[in-house]
Amino acid sequence: MGKIINGKEISNDIKEEIKEYILKRKELGLRPPKIVSILVGNDGGSVYYINNQEKVALSLGCNFEKLLLNEDILEEELLKKIELLNSDKEVDGIILQLPLPKGLNEKKIINTISPTKDIDCLTYINQGKLFCNEKTYLPCTPNSIITLLERSNIELEGKNVVVIGRSNIVGKPVAQLLLNKNATVTICHSKTRSLKEVCKAADIIVVAIGKPKFLTDEYVNSNSIIIDVGTSSLNGKITGDVDFEKVEQIVEKITPVPGGVGALTTTLLIKNSCEALENNEN
Ligand code: NAP
């Protein structure tokens, strides 16, 4: 296996597994999973994500519905729509595109989604389960990191992993998932001292800070495994948090940007909908 951890290749493997799963169900006369993705308003990033979700879901044989709502929708109306989706037996997974327009109570709206249909792991109940190491839908970016490592046959148990970044969507949940896999995890942030030394002593470094090319050759050694989560725009190009050209020459394994962590997230979201379908049927 080469030095570059190829997210696209791993994503394609998982896509094949999903396709096969759905095909087998169809052969047995069983329906595919159905996802409803809600977009309130027309935030540029969210429009891109929802269109991409639709494209991937349909290509794998899922049913997918976009629920496009006006940005001036009343909160009660949005809550009612979510409740209707919660009680619709034909709907397995609900995705809510974030951020919501100003004026809407994001936390309340997220937590109205039924945890059994919350395939993006946004609700407090599912996040609580994740932190208690109970079965739940894994949040896509943290799950992508774990999947890239595991499918590259990188053992996590007992490894020293440094996570740089402590956001609620990446740093904290990935640290918890790594801990659930029996890694020894150090979480670093903007106030961490001697970050270079801490990183150099690690087996695996996950960097999610949104600072292009931050992690240079001074942070790594020849045995380091580097997972780059960053996706900043630099001179019109999507750029990771790692100075790839320099670091790649030294380390054992590394993910590229693009084509690393981000290449898997939508695929894993669709995979969660297959799990949701089974939960819905039981
Ligand atoms: P965020 O909420 O802005 O959090 C950034 C974290 O980085 C904070 O915890 C911050 O520390 C820490 N940090 C900032 N500068 C630092 C420094 N110099 N040294 C050490 N730590 C530092 O970011 P996020 O939402 O987690 O996203 C991080 C990056 O991942 C962004 O580029 C984002 O676009 C990308 N991302 C990619 C995907 C994907 O699918 N590929 C998904 C989500 C996010 P403090 O807490 O001390 O401020």
Residues whose N, C-alpha, C, O or C-beta is under 5 A from the ligand:
A	BS01	NAP	T141 G165 R166 S167 V170 G171 C188 H189 S190 K191 A208 I209 G210 V229 G230 T231 S232 V261 G262 T265
